[in-house]
């Protein structure tokens, strides 16, 4: 499900495991944008981060392998 923009604090669900991840950082490298995700759980502060390349589509942006979990986007 594409969104208009990917923002800090959004929650995305990993398609393979069903675990929720929080967007903690967004950054650009040359022509590519990346999102840094951290698992949204009680042990998240000690957990690893995941770097995911942002995929730009005609109707918005998405994170491959993840589904946006919030139904309404306040952008």
Beta strands, then each sheet from edge to edge (+ up, - down):
strand 1: 11-14
strand 2: 20-29
strand 3: 32-39
strand 4: 49-57
strand 5: 60-63
strand 6: 66-68
sheet 1: 5+ 4- 3+ 2- 1+ 6-
end
